[in-house]
Amino acid sequence: MRQWRAEGYTWRAIAACADDAWGTDSHGNQLFGEDLCLESARLLGENPNADPWN
């Protein structure tokens, strides 16, 4: 997630990439992408409101 976000992917694009990579079925739902980024930042001990997350 962090690399995708750092490359400028939107939350919708991250959701679509996750769908492709993991076989999830969010249809590129931006809320799914946002949740993935929030959880990833939390697991890394990073601020989800700071770059590159937001």
Summary of the structure (lengths in Angstrom):
residues: 54
radius of gyration: 10.2
end to end distance: 11.9
largest distance: 28.6
contacts: 142
relative contact order: 0.21
helix: 59%
strand: 0%
